[in-house]
Amino acid sequence: MQIKLTTLSENTAGRVGLLAEWGLSVLVEVDNYKVLLDTGLDMSAAYNAVIMGIDLSAVDRIVISHGHRDHTGGLRHVLNAMRKKNEVIAHPDIWAAKYSRTFSKQEQYAGIPFAREALENWGASFRLTKEPVWITDNIVTTGEIPMHTEYEKIDSELFVKESGELRPDPLKDDLALIVKTEMGLIVVLGCGHRGMINTLHHARKITGVEQIHMVVGGTHLIQASREQMDLTIAELKRLGVQRIGVSHCTGLPAAAILFQEFGDNFFFNNTGRVITL
């Protein structure tokens, strides 16, 4: 089995000439089948693909981890670069009217910055479901992730607008991508809004595979307390996670703690990073 993960967009760039934007986009290749998880905030994913010599028209499926603009704002550029119809797998709630107070005391629209009809005109064919989707025998989405841990909570500054009123967003659309390998599972997170640990437990349940080899992507530990960090690290070790590569919404304080605990098994997964297994 040949596996390759290429990060096309992230907050920071690890190579000269690549664009960095707040957001995430990761190209997952398993035995030449290509799945793009998220598309970044704007043009960076499509631009960086050109710089890195990656032909986006060869992508077989797009998966959207959730409906925030920093993971969907690049859809127009990616679809235009693909020049073909492409199935986009996501949860139905990606189309909720999402708002945020994360960067301002006033609410700001944080959802998909395009009309669905416009994206369909550019080639998107949406497959919206709450259930896991087996894309191949070895690649599956988590679908809707149950929340069981007491220490993983949805960000209180995230909302949906319903009937003109803001209500807390349960982020039911938050999902991840799972790859089954001989070494165990590789779990690629978009933001991990419903909890990295919740996601890992759900991945094991879906696949029937207990061993988790690697976790990559946004872990949403940016506002985590030290107690949450300690509980998260303890569970990662109990689950036997071999490698952890953090991106986007992890935050430097959390990343520093993870590095102290995991040493050489920790890495920053930034723009331009290529992982081959």
C-alpha positions in Angstrom: 0.0 0.0 0.0 1.3 3.4 -1.0 0.2 6.4 1.1 1.0 10.1 0.6 -0.3 13.1 2.4 0.4 16.5 1.0 -0.7 19.7 2.9 -1.7 22.2 0.3 -2.8 25.0 2.7 -2.2 25.7 6.3 -1.5 28.7 8.6 2.2 28.5 8.0 4.4 27.5 5.1 7.4 25.2 5.4 8.8 26.0 2.0 9.8 29.2 0.2 7.4 30.2 -2.6 4.3 28.6 -1.0 1.3 30.6 0.3 0.1 30.3 3.9 -3.5 31.1 4.9 -5.5 30.5 8.0 -7.2 27.2 7.2 -6.4 23.8 5.9 -6.3 21.6 2.8 -4.7 18.1 2.7 -4.4 15.9 -0.4 -4.6 12.2 0.7 -3.4 9.6 -1.8 -3.8 5.9 -1.2 -2.7 3.6 -4.0 -3.1 6.4 -6.5 -6.7 7.2 -5.4 -6.8 10.9 -4.5 -9.0 12.6 -2.0 -8.8 16.3 -1.1 -9.8 17.1 2.4 -10.9 20.7 2.5 -9.8 23.6 0.3 -8.3 26.3 2.6 -9.5 29.9 3.0 -9.1 31.2 -0.5 -6.6 30.7 -3.4 -3.7 29.1 -1.5 -4.5 25.4 -2.1 -5.0 25.8 -5.8 -1.9 28.1 -6.1 0.3 25.8 -4.0 -0.7 22.7 -6.0 0.7 24.4 -9.2 3.9 25.3 -7.4 4.3 21.8 -6.1 3.5 20.2 -9.5 0.2 18.6 -8.4 -2.5 18.3 -11.0 -5.8 18.9 -9.2 -7.8 17.5 -12.2 -6.5 14.1 -11.0 -8.4 14.4 -7.7 -11.1 11.7 -7.4 -13.2 13.1 -4.5 -13.4 16.2 -2.3 -14.3 15.8 1.4 -15.4 18.9 3.4 -14.6 18.5 7.1 -17.2 21.2 8.1 -18.8 24.4 6.7 -16.4 27.1 8.0 -15.0 29.4 5.3 -11.4 28.7 6.2 -12.0 25.1 5.0 -14.3 25.9 2.1 -13.3 29.3 0.8 -10.9 27.7 -1.7 -13.6 25.6 -3.4 -14.0 27.9 -6.3 -10.3 27.9 -7.2 -10.0 24.1 -6.7 -13.0 23.3 -8.8 -11.9 25.6 -11.5 -8.5 23.9 -11.5 -10.1 20.5 -11.7 -12.0 21.4 -14.8 -14.5 18.5 -14.3 -17.5 17.4 -12.2 -16.4 16.2 -8.8 -18.3 14.6 -5.9 -18.1 16.7 -2.7 -18.8 14.6 0.4 -19.9 16.4 3.5 -22.5 16.6 6.3 -25.8 18.4 5.5 -25.1 21.1 8.1 -22.3 22.6 6.1 -25.0 24.8 4.6 -26.1 26.2 8.0 -25.6 30.0 8.4 -22.5 29.9 10.5 -21.2 32.9 12.5 -18.2 33.5 14.8 -17.1 35.9 17.5 -13.7 34.3 17.7 -11.8 37.2 16.3 -14.2 40.0 17.2 -16.8 40.9 19.8 -19.3 41.3 17.0 -20.5 38.3 15.1 -19.0 37.7 11.7 -20.3 35.4 9.0 -18.0 32.3 9.0 -19.8 29.9 6.7 -19.2 28.8 3.1 -18.7 32.0 1.0 -20.5 30.7 -2.1 -24.0 29.8 -3.0 -24.5 26.1 -3.5 -25.8 26.7 -7.1 -22.6 28.6 -7.9 -20.4 25.7 -6.7 -22.5 23.2 -8.7 -22.1 25.4 -11.8 -18.3 25.2 -11.2 -18.5 21.4 -11.1 -19.4 20.4 -7.5 -21.8 17.5 -7.0 -22.7 17.4 -3.3 -23.2 14.1 -1.5 -24.6 15.2 1.9 -24.9 12.6 4.6 -24.6 12.2 8.4 -23.3 8.7 7.9 -19.7 7.5 7.2 -18.9 7.2 3.5 -16.6 4.4 2.4 -14.8 6.1 -0.6 -12.6 3.0 -1.2 -12.0 -0.2 0.8 -9.3 1.8 2.8 -10.6 5.4 2.9 -13.7 6.4 4.9 -15.2 9.6 6.3 -16.2 9.6 10.0 -19.7 11.0 9.3 -21.2 12.7 12.4 -19.0 12.2 15.4 -20.6 11.5 18.8 -19.3 13.5 21.8 -18.5 11.3 24.8 -15.5 12.9 26.6 -16.3 15.4 29.3 -13.3 17.6 28.6 -13.9 18.2 24.8 -16.4 21.0 24.2 -17.6 23.0 21.2 -16.2 26.5 21.1 -18.7 28.8 22.8 -17.9 31.6 20.3 -19.3 29.7 17.3 -22.9 30.1 16.3 -25.6 29.4 13.7 -28.3 31.9 12.7 -31.8 30.4 12.8 -34.9 32.6 12.3 -32.7 35.7 12.7 -31.3 34.6 16.0 -27.8 33.3 16.9 -27.7 29.9 18.6 -24.7 27.9 19.7 -23.4 25.8 16.8 -23.2 22.1 17.7 -20.8 21.6 14.8 -22.5 18.3 13.9 -21.0 18.7 10.4 -17.4 18.3 11.8 -15.9 15.1 10.4 -12.5 13.6 9.6 -11.0 11.3 7.0 -9.7 7.8 7.9 -7.2 5.7 6.1 -6.8 2.0 7.0 -3.2 0.8 6.7 -1.2 -2.3 7.8 0.3 -0.1 10.6 -3.1 1.0 11.9 -5.4 4.0 11.2 -4.3 7.4 9.9 -6.8 10.0 10.9 -6.8 13.3 9.1 -8.6 16.0 11.0 -10.0 19.2 9.6 -10.5 21.2 12.8 -11.5 18.5 15.3 -14.3 20.7 16.7 -16.1 17.8 18.2 -12.9 16.6 19.9 -9.8 14.8 18.6 -10.3 12.0 21.2 -14.0 11.7 20.3 -12.9 11.5 16.7 -10.3 8.8 17.3 -12.7 6.6 19.2 -15.3 7.0 16.5 -12.7 6.1 13.8 -11.9 2.8 15.7 -15.6 2.0 15.9 -16.3 2.6 12.2 -13.3 0.6 10.9 -13.1 -2.1 13.6 -9.3 -1.3 13.8 -8.0 -0.4 17.3 -4.5 0.7 16.4 -4.1 4.3 15.5 -0.8 4.9 13.7 -1.0 8.7 13.1 -3.2 11.7 13.6 -2.7 14.7 11.3 -4.4 18.1 11.0 -6.3 20.6 13.1 -6.8 19.5 16.7 -8.7 22.6 18.0 -6.6 22.7 21.1 -5.9 26.4 20.7 -8.0 27.3 23.8 -7.5 24.1 25.7 -6.8 24.3 29.4 -3.8 22.5 31.0 -6.3 19.9 32.4 -7.7 19.2 28.9 -4.2 18.9 27.5 -3.2 16.4 30.2 -6.3 14.3 29.7 -5.9 14.4 25.9 -2.2 13.4 26.1 -3.0 10.6 28.5 -5.7 9.2 26.1 -3.4 9.6 23.0 -0.8 7.5 24.8 -3.4 4.9 26.0 -4.6 4.6 22.4 -1.0 4.0 21.3 -0.9 6.8 18.8 2.5 6.6 17.1 2.8 9.9 15.4 1.0 13.3 15.7 1.3 16.1 13.2 -0.6 19.3 14.2 -1.9 22.0 12.0 -4.1 25.1 11.9 -6.2 25.5 15.1 -3.9 23.6 17.4 -2.1 26.7 18.7 1.6 27.1 19.7 1.2 26.5 23.4 -0.7 23.2 22.8 1.8 22.2 20.1 4.7 22.9 22.5 3.2 20.6 25.2 2.6 17.9 22.6 6.2 18.1 21.5 7.4 17.8 25.0 5.3 14.6 25.5 5.8 12.9 22.1 9.3 14.1 21.1 10.4 12.9 17.7 6.9 11.4 17.1 5.5 15.0 17.0 5.7 17.3 13.9 4.3 20.5 12.6 2.1 19.7 9.6 2.3 22.9 7.7 1.9 24.0 4.0 4.2 22.0 1.8 4.6 19.0 4.1 4.6 15.7 2.3 4.3 12.4 4.3 4.8 9.1 2.5 4.3 5.7 4.0 
